[in-house]
């Protein structure tokens, strides 16, 4: 029986095998894992800036990954400040 968990594990292993720098492997795995979740997820850093977002977050907010990573929560909702 081939489950989603097995598929994710196999894809994660392929990401690490193809990574040329061992430091990029965990980031690639994080990107992959976040994009498999069907909910909007955000990793927030200092000053409420987005550090990482998944595809659902981009879809929900209407911004690209690149755009969101230059923004903070206050850019999305000015009432938070």
C-alpha positions in Angstrom: 0.0 0.0 0.0 1.5 3.3 -1.1 0.5 6.1 1.2 1.0 9.8 1.0 3.5 9.6 3.9 5.6 7.2 1.8 5.4 9.5 -1.2 6.5 12.5 0.9 9.4 10.6 2.4 10.5 9.4 -1.1 10.4 13.0 -2.5 12.2 14.3 0.6 15.0 11.8 0.1 15.3 12.8 -3.5 15.7 16.4 -2.5 18.6 15.6 -0.2 20.3 13.3 -2.8 20.2 16.1 -5.4 21.3 18.9 -3.0 24.9 19.8 -3.6 25.3 21.8 -0.4 24.2 20.0 2.8 22.9 23.3 4.2 20.3 23.5 1.4 18.8 20.1 2.1 16.9 21.1 5.3 15.5 24.2 3.6 14.4 22.2 0.6 12.7 19.7 2.9 10.9 22.5 4.7 9.7 24.1 1.5 8.4 20.7 0.3 6.7 19.9 3.6 5.0 23.3 3.9 3.7 23.0 0.4 2.1 19.6 1.1 -0.1 21.0 3.8 -3.5 22.1 2.6 -3.7 25.0 5.0 -2.0 28.4 4.8 1.2 28.4 6.9 3.5 31.2 7.7 6.8 31.3 9.6 7.2 34.7 11.1 10.6 36.2 12.1 11.7 39.4 13.8 9.6 42.5 13.3 6.7 40.3 12.1 8.4 39.7 8.7 7.5 36.5 6.8 10.4 34.1 6.8 8.7 31.3 5.0 5.2 30.8 3.4 3.6 27.9 1.6 1.6 27.8 -1.6 -1.8 28.0 0.2 -0.7 31.2 2.0 0.3 32.8 -1.3 -3.0 31.7 -2.9 -5.1 32.9 0.1 -3.4 36.3 0.3 -2.9 36.9 -3.4 0.8 37.4 -3.4 3.8 35.4 -4.8 6.3 33.7 -2.5 8.8 36.4 -3.4 6.4 39.2 -2.6 5.4 37.8 0.7 9.0 37.3 1.8 9.6 41.0 1.5 6.5 41.8 3.6 5.5 41.7 7.2 2.2 41.1 9.0 1.7 44.8 9.2 1.7 45.0 5.4 -1.1 42.5 5.2 -3.1 44.0 8.1 -2.1 47.6 9.2 -4.5 47.3 12.1 -2.1 45.0 13.9 0.4 47.8 14.6 
